[in-house]
Amino acid sequence: MIQGLEIFESSKHKDSRGEFIRFFDDKIMDLENKKIQQINISRNPHIHTLRGLHFQVGKESEHKVLYLNHGAIFLAIIDLRKNSTSYLEKFEVTLNSKDNKSIYIPAGCATGWMSLKQDTEIIYLMYDRYEDCSYSGLRYDDPSLNISWPAKPEVISEKDLNWEFLEIKKC
């Protein structure tokens, strides 16, 4: 498991009006009193849309809480923190919105996901602002990462196709 990565079961209440879901609670999640600076929504109308692998470098290195609001995704997280006990480890999981889980992803990890259903929607809370000059990424199909993507991307940005491969220097 990646050092610092946390998976939380969200509370869900159903009644005749519908559902109420609490996917974030700072008293339960004990996230070092970090302040949420952005809330983002990623809507993916097409199946097999791939976003990632993204991360930020420098002081704006994104801590985030990810919650799948609708649909299903395959999520891949790579620990890029050289001082971490889980450096270069990967975490892969398939999530369905019925799973009702929130995932805390520590800063210094690259994150990518592929939609597995149409109209997939992800909400993520950011503890650092998106800064274009700090934004970076890795190729989703980097052979050194060996990510088990469930399908070839049908929709992917030109930017995501042009990220570099991770260079792992071996002695």
C-alpha positions in Angstrom: 0.0 0.0 0.0 1.2 3.5 -0.8 2.4 5.4 2.3 -0.2 7.9 3.3 -3.0 6.7 1.0 -6.3 6.2 2.8 -9.6 4.7 1.8 -12.7 5.8 3.7 -16.1 4.3 3.7 -18.5 7.2 3.1 -21.7 7.4 5.2 -24.9 6.9 3.3 -28.4 7.5 4.4 -31.5 6.5 2.3 -35.1 7.3 2.8 -38.2 8.1 0.7 -36.6 11.4 -0.5 -33.5 9.6 -1.9 -29.9 9.4 -0.6 -27.6 11.6 1.5 -23.9 10.8 1.2 -21.1 12.4 3.3 -17.9 11.7 1.4 -15.7 14.0 3.4 -15.5 14.7 7.1 -12.3 16.2 8.5 -12.9 14.8 11.9 -12.9 11.2 10.6 -10.2 11.7 7.9 -7.6 13.3 10.2 -5.8 15.0 7.3 -3.3 17.1 9.3 -5.7 20.1 9.3 -5.1 20.7 5.7 -7.2 23.4 4.1 -9.2 22.6 1.0 -8.3 25.1 -1.7 -10.2 23.8 -4.7 -13.1 21.5 -5.4 -13.1 20.0 -8.9 -15.5 17.9 -10.9 -14.4 15.7 -13.8 -17.3 14.6 -16.0 -16.6 11.9 -18.6 -19.5 11.2 -21.0 -17.7 8.4 -22.9 -16.6 5.0 -21.8 -12.8 4.4 -21.7 -11.9 8.1 -21.3 -8.4 8.2 -19.7 -7.2 11.2 -17.7 -3.7 11.0 -16.3 -1.2 10.2 -15.0 -1.1 13.7 -13.4 0.8 15.3 -10.5 2.2 18.6 -9.5 5.8 19.3 -8.4 7.2 21.8 -6.0 5.3 23.4 -3.1 2.0 23.0 -5.0 2.1 19.2 -4.9 -1.6 18.1 -4.7 -2.9 16.3 -1.7 -6.5 15.3 -2.7 -9.6 13.4 -1.7 -11.2 11.7 -4.7 -14.9 10.6 -4.6 -16.6 8.8 -7.5 -20.1 10.4 -7.7 -21.5 8.5 -10.7 -20.4 5.7 -12.9 -17.3 3.5 -12.6 -13.5 4.0 -13.0 -10.2 2.2 -12.9 -7.9 4.3 -10.7 -4.1 4.1 -10.8 -1.9 5.8 -8.3 2.0 5.8 -8.4 4.1 7.0 -5.5 6.8 9.4 -6.9 8.1 10.5 -3.5 11.8 9.5 -3.4 11.8 9.6 0.4 8.7 7.5 0.8 8.8 3.8 2.0 6.5 3.0 -1.0 8.5 4.9 -3.7 7.4 3.8 -7.2 4.8 1.4 -5.8 1.5 1.5 -7.5 -2.1 1.2 -6.3 -4.8 0.1 -8.7 -8.5 -0.3 -7.9 -11.8 -0.4 -9.8 -14.4 1.7 -8.2 -18.1 1.9 -8.8 -20.2 4.8 -7.4 -22.2 2.2 -5.4 -19.0 1.4 -3.5 -19.4 4.7 -1.6 -15.6 5.2 -0.9 -13.5 8.3 -0.7 -9.7 8.0 -1.3 -7.1 10.4 0.2 -4.2 10.6 -2.2 -1.0 12.2 -0.7 1.0 14.8 -2.5 3.8 13.4 -4.7 1.7 10.7 -6.2 0.7 10.5 -9.9 -3.0 9.8 -10.4 -4.8 8.6 -13.5 -8.2 7.0 -14.2 -10.2 5.5 -16.9 -14.0 5.7 -17.1 -15.6 2.3 -17.3 -19.2 3.5 -17.8 -20.7 6.4 -19.7 -21.4 9.6 -17.8 -18.8 9.0 -15.1 -18.4 11.9 -12.6 -15.6 12.3 -10.1 -15.4 15.0 -7.4 -12.0 15.7 -5.9 -11.0 18.1 -3.1 -7.7 19.7 -3.6 -5.5 20.8 -0.7 -3.3 22.8 -3.1 -4.3 24.9 -6.0 -3.8 23.8 -9.6 -0.8 25.7 -11.0 -0.1 25.3 -14.7 3.7 25.9 -14.2 3.8 23.0 -11.6 1.6 20.6 -13.5 3.2 17.5 -14.8 2.5 13.9 -15.9 3.7 10.6 -17.0 2.6 8.4 -20.0 -0.3 6.2 -19.1 1.4 3.3 -21.0 4.9 3.6 -19.5 6.2 0.1 -19.5 8.2 0.7 -16.3 4.9 1.4 -14.4 3.2 -1.7 -15.8 -0.3 -0.4 -15.1 -3.1 -2.9 -15.7 -5.5 -0.6 -17.7 -8.6 -2.5 -18.4 -8.8 -1.3 -22.0 -7.1 0.9 -24.6 -8.2 4.5 -24.2 -10.9 5.6 -26.6 -10.7 9.2 -25.5 -7.4 10.8 -24.3 -6.0 14.3 -24.5 -3.1 15.1 -26.8 -1.3 16.4 -23.7 -1.7 13.0 -21.9 -0.4 11.2 -25.0 2.8 13.4 -25.0 4.0 13.0 -21.4 7.4 11.5 -21.0 8.1 8.0 -19.7 9.5 7.8 -16.2 13.2 7.5 -16.2 14.3 5.1 -13.5 18.1 5.2 -13.1 19.5 1.8 -12.1 23.0 1.4 -10.7 
